[in-house]
Each structure stands twice: as structure tokens, then as C-alpha cells.
Amino acid sequence: VSGAAVADHPLATVSAQRIDALLDGFAALSAPGPGVTRLCHTPLERQAHDVFAATMRELGLHVRSDAAGNTVAERPGTRVGAPAIGTGSHLDSVPHGGRFDGVAGVVAAMEVARLLVDGDVPHVHPLRFVAFAAEEGARFGRAMNGSGIACGALGPADLDAVRDADGITMAEAMRSVGLDPAAVAAARWDPTDWAGFLELHIEQGSVLERAGVGVGLVDAISGSTRMALHLTGRASHTGGTPMHLRADAMAAAAEIVLQVEGVACDDRHRGTRATVGRLTVEPGSITTIAGAVDLSVDVRDVDADRQRATAAEIVGRASAIARRRGIGLRAEMLADAAPVVLPTWVRGVVADTAERLDVGYRVLPSGASHDSQMVGRIVPTGMIFVPSRDGISHAPQEWTATADIAAGTDLLAAALLELDRRLAG
Ligand SMILES: [Zn+2]
């Protein structure tokens, strides 16, 4: 099969109905409550992977799962021994999140696979459709765990190092759903076995919607530094303790929260985002001065140096506040991922394809972390964004129109085949 014949092979049209049905099916795999709750390394996440695996097997694809919980379906290429081109995203969610984060990219991958199979479309390289495990950092404080293992950023020792709110380590959680944390080294991808990767994802911001553009091509993905700040004051009676004799961990936390916001709002930090999203207060009583507060701090930036400097500056300012108030402070690093600049040539292939299909696009950075950040360490990677209504994500209101996912999937399919053609040489 010549490269030209591969690219010219007509693809059937993406089915909005099938996309909706797949999205509905995954959204139904949720713990009770508003939105979708399908935390990593839970039976619900495994069920979602089972649905993905079963659907891909029905299409005749070869499906394998690894010790990290990732599921990979492969359609062989026409050239024996050629490295693979991949696409996919993740199937886990945050608590009370939406039905599109991660899932949109997996559903797009499933639909691309169906188009290729239904149309009997040949490709030179094997195409791999990937559902990553444990992308969200909500449960353990560390994101991109499945892709991190596959791409060599995490090993077995890292799985004992993080715990969820119930004190369960990631390794324990993995064992409880039948995964083997001791064997994750075998889940590592061989870079020479891969030629390229494209991830479709919802934007989780409002740039595309405001611009009235249906597709975004990502040039860089923000890094993130995540810390816990443990404040220790003195719990005592709110009535009996005079104001000047207090060591109020809550009041110190309040000052620190505003400093975290403030540091990211000054002129030196245009584009930096810093957030305290969680406070854990002990004893958490209306009649007791807070004796201890744990704060989460999350710093995001597309500039690696500034990201680390901002995190250090936050710890410095928090220390000064704690000292002044007679409060103990211990800073703990939970996770640190560098920003990733995605290769221009991969984006160029997607952009050329969009122009050929007459699809308008806009180039933009990603503020959120994505599996592509990990995949990009070892495989040339690109990302396609589709619009998020009102820019909302990680909430039940998260929404992307089926037509937008369908248009993104059309582009994804064509771009994967274009990558296949160009890489075939
Ligand atoms: Zn995601």
C-alpha cells in the first residue's frame, strides 16, 4: 500500500449517536451524588476499562492490560515491525466531576477505531488506542500515574509514597482492584516501539468558546507543583482564650491562602496559577480554636523555572506568617511535574490536516495536566482540544457539545492517518 493510497482512502463519517451512547455508558459508571465520581484504582474505574476493552475486542482489535491499569488496543499496520502511532486519554474522574474530562479522548479513540475497521482502512504503522489509568491527582495528590509508569516517570517505589485521605497507599489501592504494583516496571513502554501520539481532550477553559473556534491545537502543557503545608497551632476554648494568647492555625491558614492567590496575581507571574483547594481543620469545631490545619497548594505554569520559584516563594511567605503568629509549619512536596513543550512538527501535521478539512483552529497552551505530558517524554505527541461550555471542568456542569467532539474526532482520525503517511516516508 502506498502512502498516498492510505491517505486517500475515504473514511466514513463520525457518528454523533455512537459518541453519545459511549459517553452515556461511561457516565453511568459513577458513585452516587452529583456529576461523575469514578476515582482512580476503584472498581468503577476498572469497569470503565472493561467496557473499553470489550468494545475494542468486538472490533477485532488485540487488547492488553498492564500492571499499572492501562488498557491498550492495537490494530496492526501493513508494515511489519513499524513503530506504533497512538491515541487516547484517561477514564478516571475527580469527585463529582464531569462526563467529558478524559472520557472524550477515549471515546474519540474508540470511534476512530470503529471508522478504520468499518471502512477497512489500511495504515502502515500499527495504531494503538489507549485508556490510561489514574490520570487525576484528586485521590492521591499525584496525577498522570498510569501514563507516568508507561513513560518511565514513576516506578514501583513511587506507589507506596502517596496515600489517599483514608491513609490507603496507591499500591494498596491498586492491589485491591487486582493490579500488581510490584510488576509495574513491565508496564513501561519501549520508546523505539512508538512513532507518534495524539490526545483529544476537552479544553477545561474558555479560550475556544470565546473565540468561536471548534478546535484547539496545544503548543505547551503547564507543569504543576503540589505541596501540603501542615500548620500546627494550639487548640483551646474559643471563649476562655484571650485573643492575644492564641496560636490560631486557622487564622494563619487564611493569611497563607491570600498570599498564595496574591503571589500569582503580581506582574512577575502573568500566566502563573496558584491555588489552595483544600483545607483540613482540626478539630473543626465551632467552639475550639483550630489546633492544626493542612493546606493543599497547587502551582501551575508553562515556565518551569518560574513554577519552582513560585512554589519556593509561597513556602517562604507561609513560613514568615507562621513565625509571626507562633505557629509551626512543615512543607511537604507531594508532586512536581515540569511543563512540556509539544513538538512543532506534530502540531504542524494536525494543522495541515485541519486546513485540508477546512476546520478552523486556534493554537493555545494547556493550563491543566494531561497524559500527553508523560507520553511526550518518550513519543512525539500532539493534543487536540475541543471546547468546554463556559470553560467549566472538574464539576458536574462540565459540558462539551457532541457536535464538537464529533468534529474533533473527524480531525483526530484524519490527522492520525496523515501522521501515518508522513512517518511512512
Ligand atoms: Zn483529563
Boltz pocket constraint, residues with backbone or C-beta under 6 A from the ligand:
constraints:
  - pocket:
      binder: B
      contacts: [[A, 90], [A, 101], [A, 102], [A, 135], [A, 201], [A, 369], [A, 370]]
      max_distance: 6.0
